[in-house]
Amino acid sequence: MLKLEPNMGKKDRLIRIIAGVVIVGLGLKFKSWLGLIGLVLIATAVLRWCPAYLPLKMDTREEEEKETPSSS
């Protein structure tokens, strides 16, 4: 079973949320389904977990974030 342990730091999450909102906005403005990509960025930021990081064994959390238990 796939474990959804957070692998995304605060900076990464903030960048994804901003980019996601911009992409969704552009998708709505231009009436393009590509705006859905923004929803993926927002969802991964909210979940604090990116599936693309798994095969790369990436973790963008700071050391302090790794030590504290997740509260959400």
CORJO-V279243 format. One record per helix or strand. SS is the DSSP state (H for helix, E for strand). FROM is the first residue (numbers start at 1). TO is the last residue. If there is no record, write none. Layout:
BEGIN
ss: <SS;SS>
from: <FROM;FROM>
to: <TO;TO>
END
This chain:
BEGIN
ss: <H;H;H;H>
from: <10;33;52;63>
to: <29;47;56;67>
END
